[in-house]
Amino acid sequence: MNAFPVNTQNSKLKTPYQFPIPNSQFPIPNSQFPTINYQLSTINDRHQF
């Protein structure tokens, strides 16, 4: 016997992309990523991995 009975009303959970946080609320804007990549590249050049 199945200990977890299947409920046919659980199809409501299949609605796609209901994330509570929109993209505009992320703390890091895309304009800061080149500076992060630049700092990582200078660290890599400095330590020469």
C-alpha positions, 0 to 999 in steps of 0.5 A: 500500500502507498503510505502517501495517497495521490491527490489529483488536486496537486496538479496546481503545484505544476504551474511554472515559475512562481518565484516570489522574488523578481529580478529587480530585487537582487542586491547585485546589479549586472553592472558590477559583474565586470569588476568582479571578473576583473578582480578575479583575473588580477588575483589569478595573474598575481598568484599565477595559478 
